[in-house]
């Protein structure tokens, strides 16, 4: 066993053991496996072939219940996105018996159920500002870890990064969509964190940007642009000027990292008519709209893929008769789970965004204001990238929604200890910064 494998197993098992004293440690063990999943790394070959994420999730659930917490706690179920997510699960459960392929639909139904449970556990487990901060820091450190892997061994196929990512994001597009969400957190934690946290952000930023360049995902590039626009639109006062300054620095670094391969591929965003994959996506989207028109109640999980020879026959024929995906998260949800499923899925997303707005409008804490801002910009970035890929079952979406509900709970308790201010921009900066630094 290598030293890396030994260190990983020590940290992983330590998190599971300490979760009996506090379930948040079990959540950290789960995140550790996500960002450093042994089967995806050379050093993991010497470890037993176990379902590490499932083991961590089971221990997290058991210790969560062992510590006297409930999955039906008011602090979880009261949030609007929780209700929409449960409705989405119920719709999927209702559609599955009538699916084009019941077996395949059951597979995706299980994914929705697991992600719903994970969302519940995040909301129930992340209860303090310190736990929230550690969750975010692990996300940033995870992006740094992926970035280091990409820097050391930048294996590219067809000009795009290969072999970097997590269990549900081990392809270039999905890994890039996940990393896009790390950028707002890196910027915000750099602004409000202590010296150690700022050092982590400074270390992570170039590696995350370099990995995004190596992924060479056009959807991620559009997502970064959308996140920048959203950040500038949502930010006010001094925060907007701070973001502009950091954006200019990041832009200079980004230009330094890009190569010819990246520029050539990204140029097809503008000249998409000359790119076969881009025009194929548009035809797939049209096919999905026709499928939704013909099957408004849904075709079950994986339904579009199965029926792709019917709705996009030319594209399927061009790929040797293989089933093809729609390459759009929202149309995939509508195709598989019907109009009702799409309404619930969009309700889950929009209610999360509305709650983030409510947090910033009501909080008198600078830290919470900035954290909710980071979540919203990250969510906008991911939702934009999801327009070009199939990511309704991406964990990061449910992490961000769960963190939103957790932050709402923290805000309602934390604001009671803060000094009220009249102006939303006149936060008790020094006091709040010291509180953040002390944790």
Secondary structure, DSSP 8 states (H G I E B T S, - for coil): --HHHHHHHHHHHHHHHHTTT-HHHHHHHHHHHHHT-GGGSGGGGGS----HHHHHHHHHHHHHHHTT--TT-HHHHTSHHHHHHHHHHHHHHHHHTTSSSHHHHHHHHHHHHHHHHHHHHHHHH--SHHHHHHHHHHHHHHHHHHHHHHHH---EETTEE-S-SBTTB-SHHHHHHHHHHHHHHHHHHHHHS-HHHHHHHHHHHHHHHHHHHHHT-HHHHHHHHHHHHHHHHH--THHHHHHHHHHHHHHHHHHHH--HHHHHHHGGGTSGGG-HHHHHHHHHHHHHHHHHHH-TT---TTHHHHHHHHHSHHHHHHTTT-----S-HHHHHHHHHHHHHHHHHHHHHHHHHHHHHHHHHH---HHHHHHHHHHHHHHHHHHHHTTSS--TT-HHHHHHHHHHHHHHHHHHHHGGGS---SSTT---HHHHHHHHHH-
